[in-house]
Amino acid sequence: MNGEVAALSAQGQREPHPSPAPPVTSTEAINLMVHYYRGEMGRMAGWRDRIDRTTNWAITVVAALLSVSLSTPNSHHGVLLFAMLLVTLLLLIEARRYRFFDVYRARVRQVEKKYFAEFLQPHGDLAPDWGAAVAASLRKPEFLISYRDAACRRLRRNYSWMYLILLLAWALKISSSSMTETESTVDVALSFAQVLKNAAFGPIPGAVVLALVLAFYAIILAGVFHRDSGEGERVRGEAHV
């Protein structure tokens, strides 16, 4: 008896559960659309929060290391170079997060522009296949923007200003006598040879450090003026990040 019960129980456990059927009535379709939109909004907001956190970390790093570097004349200018490296690392992390955010934002914008906007103010141009792009993205999620374009976009939005502040602080640090010599009483601009001497970083000559910084900022400037190779998200409006 116990063996028969166990067999029936095991057989019942092996039976596959039926998959949920697609909505049949308009009420079911509306409920499905509402829950789907809410889910996509949650994922988009989650990735946007991660992007904002990375930006906040970068701002904190810049503020903290600027305070350390400019608070005392004895602090080394390498602190500002280290800040540039940390900000670059955070920029690369944020670019990766932005690519994920862009996928979910594209889905949300597709639903908003193609479905909800037509519902709120009908124009009679709702295509029957308006959700094809969303369905394709759900079946095979793909990034809509390259890593380079994402990094350049975040650089234009926020990080270019941080790099500019660090560059100005570094230039002040290596060119001002009051920032480099504790016994100096005259705060005047130094000669170019003295600037190169102050820019030295350990065994690395100042000319090499200066050339590396200029090359680095040339790359930053190229990224600022770089334009996206494509539109990125499938439905894009004036308000975007």
Order of alpha helices (4+ residues) and beta strands (2+ residues): alpha-alpha-alpha-alpha-alpha-alpha-alpha-alpha-alpha-alpha
